[in-house]
């Protein structure tokens, strides 16, 4: 927290989508407005809280079984930064339903940060519970009950969903490209008069023998919107999903391939494709085919079953030939690090006839009038560029570390001089305390009047306070001179030590790449921009 910045109360409210399905009474009590009214009433009834500044953190539509919630993460970050000194929630279940994580925050993290935690309905206030083992046991039991409730609720919802899927009722968050939700029944699909024509066009182009990449190029040339762009334009997605429009603004062979493989377009309902092995753990696996739900002629089809099967034969022939010719599963060291400098998409690793193992932009084959087309770069050349740049960065880090170590040595000399002054003042302060004790003994023995005793005692206290103030100034000066330099040197030493531990950087192993390289952007004319994991550290020292 910056100096002078006032600490505040953080009020946290959460409502999951599941809570709204548990009955009208509970939906009302757990609504955001209901939580806010309860917490605000609690605050206003306590003068020590009512005058404090407050900040709201709201997660609307997020489960309490996971801490991956945007407002929750901001609240914890503000607490770590020292901005929030008190957190108030309606009850423990609003904060977290996982009893292990809830207990970890209340018993370890918040006490370490000096954060007071209040749960209104549970009558819990960490500022009043110190040393109360019985109360701590009660909190632990409530957290276990909350976690058990969430697991039970999750299992019941999953079972209800499976029953609805067996009936062919659509449960998706948004409708597949080419379909709309039936206005009379949200669990049924009807054809989208516009998007269904685009899907029909894709199948017709495939039946004509066109490759998926060629189809994508035709769609881009005719400015046919991608599924993501179309959903955003027609407001078929949530506001937070509008980033799709930026991420998927071009058709690719992969997008076309997934549409041609989607059985929904021949009128088949496919449900229960994924299972959650452990309730509330948000880890899903693809269900075996025999466990999936398939219902033929469940809704209106865009293509006939015969056309769909014919398209499968066409793309499978192309897909098999494609895989045998250009792609490889070779484990290359720069995997997942190379991006197109223009469209910012991850580049593909391919074995080209002329360049050999190379990186190529995913959109180079389908993008229209894009600089991505001229971007292929060989793996050998890119690795050489990366090695040279990494070597230069490491040499720079070693040079700066030498400078910092010299500064640390000089700071240590000043630090030692200040410590000697502090020791001298501490001795003087101890002598003054001795004299003050002796003064009291003279007064107690009747060798000094009360007035003289009070006068001399006050004088000694003034001298003692002066020495203490001087000692505090010296300690502040010691920290100002030595600690920042030592911290900088230690941080940079961590980088240099990582170099020694990772092995020969001239051999770009996956360990070296993961340790030092964050991202590589490739542009035309073999121009490359490398983002190193420690470049911010180096830049901060260059500015000093």
Residue pairs with C-beta under 8 A, 6 or more apart in sequence:
1 7
1 81
1 82
1 83
5 83
6 53
7 82
7 83
7 84
7 85
8 52
8 53
8 54
8 55
8 83
8 84
8 85
9 43
9 49
9 52
9 53
9 54
9 55
9 84
9 85
9 86
9 87
9 88
10 54
10 55
10 57
10 75
10 78
10 79
10 84
10 86
10 87
10 88
11 36
11 39
11 40
11 43
11 54
11 55
11 56
11 57
11 87
11 88
11 89
12 57
12 58
12 59
12 71
12 72
12 75
12 87
12 88
12 89
12 94
12 95
13 32
13 35
13 36
13 39
13 56
13 57
13 58
13 59
13 89
13 90
13 94
14 35
14 58
14 59
14 60
14 62
14 64
14 69
14 71
14 72
14 94
14 95
15 30
15 31
15 32
15 35
15 59
15 60
15 61
16 61
16 62
16 63
16 64
17 61
17 63
18 63
18 153
18 154
18 157
19 26
19 27
19 30
20 27
21 157
22 153
28 34
30 90
30 94
32 58
32 60
34 90
35 89
35 90
35 94
36 56
38 90
38 120
38 121
39 88
39 89
39 90
39 120
42 49
42 88
42 118
42 120
43 49
43 50
43 54
43 88
44 50
49 86
49 88
52 86
55 78
55 83
55 84
57 71
57 72
57 74
57 75
58 71
59 69
59 70
59 71
59 72
62 69
62 70
62 72
63 97
63 150
63 280
63 282
64 93
64 94
64 95
64 96
64 97
64 98
64 146
64 150
65 97
65 98
65 147
65 150
65 151
65 154
65 280
65 281
65 282
66 98
66 280
66 282
67 73
67 76
67 96
67 98
67 101
68 282
75 84
75 87
78 84
79 87
79 110
79 113
79 115
80 113
82 113
84 115
85 114
85 115
85 116
86 115
86 116
86 117
86 118
87 95
87 110
87 115
87 116
87 117
87 118
88 118
88 119
88 120
89 95
89 118
89 119
89 120
90 119
90 120
90 121
91 119
91 120
91 121
91 122
92 102
92 119
92 122
92 124
92 139
92 142
92 143
92 146
93 146
93 149
95 102
95 105
95 119
96 102
96 105
96 143
96 146
97 146
97 147
97 149
97 150
97 280
98 147
98 150
98 280
99 140
99 143
99 144
99 146
99 147
100 147
102 143
102 146
103 139
103 140
103 143
105 117
106 117
106 126
106 139
107 136
110 116
110 117
110 126
111 126
116 125
116 126
116 127
117 124
117 125
117 126
118 124
118 125
118 126
118 127
122 139
122 142
124 135
124 139
129 135
129 136
147 280
150 279
150 280
151 279
151 280
154 276
154 279
154 280
155 279
158 276
158 279
161 171
162 272
162 293
164 171
164 187
165 171
165 271
165 272
165 293
166 271
166 293
168 269
168 271
168 293
168 295
168 298
168 299
169 187
169 188
170 181
170 187
170 188
170 189
170 269
170 299
171 187
171 271
174 231
174 236
174 237
174 241
175 181
175 189
175 192
175 236
176 189
176 262
176 264
177 195
177 198
177 199
177 227
177 230
177 231
177 259
178 191
178 192
178 195
178 196
178 198
178 199
178 265
178 302
179 189
179 190
179 191
179 192
179 195
179 196
179 264
179 299
180 189
180 190
180 191
180 192
181 188
181 189
181 190
182 188
182 189
182 190
188 299
189 264
189 299
189 300
190 299
190 300
191 300
191 302
195 227
195 230
196 302
198 219
198 224
198 225
198 230
199 259
199 265
199 302
199 303
200 302
200 303
201 219
201 224
202 215
202 219
202 256
202 259
202 260
203 260
203 265
203 302
203 303
203 307
203 308
203 311
205 214
205 215
205 218
206 212
206 215
206 256
206 260
206 311
206 314
206 315
207 307
207 310
207 311
207 314
209 314
210 218
211 253
211 318
211 322
212 253
212 254
212 256
212 257
212 260
212 315
212 318
213 253
213 256
213 365
213 366
215 251
215 253
215 256
216 250
216 251
216 252
216 253
216 255
216 256
216 365
216 366
217 251
217 365
217 366
217 368
219 251
219 256
220 250
220 251
220 366
220 367
220 368
221 368
224 251
225 233
226 248
226 249
226 250
226 251
226 255
227 248
227 255
227 259
228 244
228 245
228 247
228 248
228 249
229 244
229 245
229 248
229 249
230 236
231 237
231 241
231 244
232 241
232 242
232 244
232 245
233 245
237 244
248 255
250 343
250 363
250 366
250 367
251 366
252 362
252 363
252 366
253 365
253 366
254 362
257 315
257 319
259 265
260 311
260 312
260 315
261 312
261 315
263 270
263 294
263 308
264 270
264 299
265 301
265 302
265 303
265 308
266 301
266 302
266 303
266 304
266 305
266 307
266 308
267 296
267 297
267 298
267 299
267 300
267 301
267 305
268 294
268 295
268 296
268 297
268 298
269 293
269 294
269 295
269 298
269 299
270 292
270 293
270 294
271 292
271 293
272 287
272 291
272 292
272 293
273 286
273 287
273 292
274 284
274 285
274 286
274 287
275 284
275 285
275 286
275 287
275 291
276 282
276 283
276 284
276 285
277 283
277 285
303 311
326 350
326 351
326 352
327 348
327 350
327 351
328 349
328 350
328 351
328 357
330 349
330 357
331 510
332 349
332 357
332 379
333 383
333 508
333 509
333 510
333 512
333 513
334 359
334 379
334 382
334 383
334 386
334 508
334 513
334 517
334 520
335 349
335 510
336 346
337 513
337 517
337 518
337 519
337 520
338 346
338 347
338 349
338 359
338 382
338 520
338 522
339 345
339 346
339 347
339 519
339 520
339 521
339 522
340 346
340 347
340 361
340 362
340 363
340 372
340 375
340 521
340 522
341 375
341 521
341 522
341 523
341 527
341 529
342 361
342 370
342 371
342 372
342 375
342 523
343 361
343 363
343 367
343 370
343 372
344 521
345 361
345 362
345 363
346 362
347 359
347 360
347 361
347 362
347 375
347 522
348 359
348 360
348 361
348 362
349 357
349 358
349 359
349 379
350 357
350 358
350 359
350 360
351 357
351 358
352 358
352 360
352 376
355 376
355 377
355 378
356 378
356 379
356 380
357 378
357 379
357 380
358 376
358 377
358 378
358 379
359 376
359 377
359 379
359 382
359 522
360 375
360 376
361 367
361 372
361 373
361 375
361 376
363 370
363 372
364 370
364 372
364 373
364 375
364 376
367 373
371 523
371 524
374 524
375 522
375 523
375 524
377 522
377 526
377 528
381 526
382 520
382 522
382 528
383 508
385 526
385 528
385 530
386 508
386 517
386 520
386 528
386 530
387 505
387 506
387 508
389 528
389 530
390 505
390 512
390 516
390 517
390 530
390 532
391 505
391 506
393 516
393 532
393 534
393 535
393 538
394 496
394 499
394 505
396 538
397 492
397 495
397 496
397 499
397 534
397 538
398 496
400 492
400 538
400 541
400 542
401 489
401 492
401 493
401 496
404 485
404 488
404 489
404 492
404 541
405 489
407 485
407 489
408 482
408 485
408 486
408 489
411 481
411 482
411 485
411 486
412 482
414 481
414 482
415 478
415 481
415 482
418 474
418 477
418 478
418 481
419 478
421 474
422 471
422 474
422 475
422 478
425 467
425 470
425 471
425 474
426 467
426 471
428 467
429 464
429 467
429 468
429 471
432 460
432 463
432 464
432 467
433 464
435 460
436 457
436 460
436 461
436 464
439 448
439 453
439 456
439 457
439 460
440 453
440 457
442 448
442 453
443 450
443 453
448 456
488 541
488 544
491 537
492 537
492 541
495 534
495 537
498 515
498 516
499 505
499 516
502 509
502 511
502 512
502 515
502 516
503 509
503 511
503 512
505 512
505 516
515 533
516 532
516 533
516 534
517 530
517 531
517 532
517 533
518 531
518 532
518 533
519 530
519 531
520 528
520 529
520 530
520 531
521 528
521 529
521 530
521 531
522 528
523 529
532 538
